């Protein structure tokens, strides 16, 4: 009998402590002020994967942590976007990553915003705050500052146009660099 009373006493004390702990008000969960993209999106997708094709040729593959879809399912606002680029033979030869992205299905244009990095299988690495990739022309471009690092040299400037492999590279203005260079016509 004494054991039962002791057990009931312990249960009673623990219950009282549990109720006392629940009596206080906790902190409210965080709530975003204003509207978010998810409020007006036609669809919201998580762990997105899509092929980037042009006339039946796979030009790349796009991945994103999340996508918000607008404009009759033609504009995708992406978070943590990663893309692979393919040669015309289908062989993967480069990647692009960015904090945010926008893909326009009608124009077949993928844009990267915030810490955009393009790397090639040849060891080239381009960084810029904004890069635009056009599937139809298979070109990357930007009107923002950039830095291109490749074995033996570093080039920077404002604005560029290039193929995704960064071999046919045209600097729009403010070209600077260090390392070995071959001048045109020599």
C-alpha positions, 0 to 999 in steps of 0.5 A, spaced: 500 500 500 505 504 501 508 503 494 502 505 491 501 511 495 508 513 493 507 512 486 501 516 486 505 522 490 510 522 484 505 522 479 501 527 482 508 532 483 510 530 476 503 532 473 503 539 477 510 540 475 507 539 467 501 543 468 505 549 471 510 549 465 504 549 460 501 555 464 506 561 461 505 563 454 510 561 449 513 566 444 509 566 438 511 563 431 514 568 426 510 570 421 512 574 415 509 581 414 506 583 407 505 578 401 510 573 399 510 570 392 507 564 394 500 568 395 500 570 388 503 564 384 499 559 380 503 553 382 509 552 387 514 547 386 519 544 391 525 540 388 524 542 381 528 538 375 527 540 368 530 539 361 532 545 357 531 543 350 531 547 343 528 544 337 529 537 340 536 538 342 537 538 350 541 544 351 541 543 359 538 541 365 535 545 370 534 544 378 532 548 383 530 548 390 523 551 389 519 554 384 514 559 383 510 559 377 506 565 374 504 568 367 499 562 365 505 557 367 510 561 362 515 564 368 518 561 373 521 564 379 527 560 382 530 559 388 537 556 389 538 554 381 543 550 378 543 548 371 548 544 367 550 546 359 550 541 354 554 541 347 550 540 341 552 532 341 549 532 348 555 532 352 555 536 359 560 541 359 559 546 364 554 548 370 551 555 372 549 556 379 545 562 382 542 564 389 535 566 385 533 565 378 528 566 373 526 562 367 521 564 361 518 559 357 516 563 351 523 566 350 527 560 352 531 564 357 534 563 364 537 568 368 541 567 374 541 573 380 546 573 386 552 570 386 552 567 379 558 562 378 559 558 371 564 553 371 566 549 365 569 542 364 576 545 362 577 549 369 574 556 367 570 559 372 566 566 371 563 570 377 557 575 376 551 578 380 547 577 374 547 572 368 542 570 362 542 564 358 539 563 351 537 556 349 535 558 342 542 561 341 546 557 346 549 563 349 550 566 356 551 574 357 551 579 362 551 587 362 554 586 370 561 586 372 564 579 372 571 576 373 573 570 369 578 565 372 582 560 367 588 557 367 594 562 367 590 568 366 584 572 370 580 577 366 574 582 368 570 587 366 563 590 365 558 586 360 560 580 356 557 575 351 559 568 350 558 561 349 556 556 355 563 553 355 566 560 355 571 559 349 568 565 344 568 570 349 567 578 348 568 583 353 563 589 352 567 594 356 572 596 362 576 590 360 582 588 365 586 582 366 593 579 368 596 573 365 598 571 358 594 573 352 594 572 345 592 579 341 587 579 335 591 578 329 597 575 332 
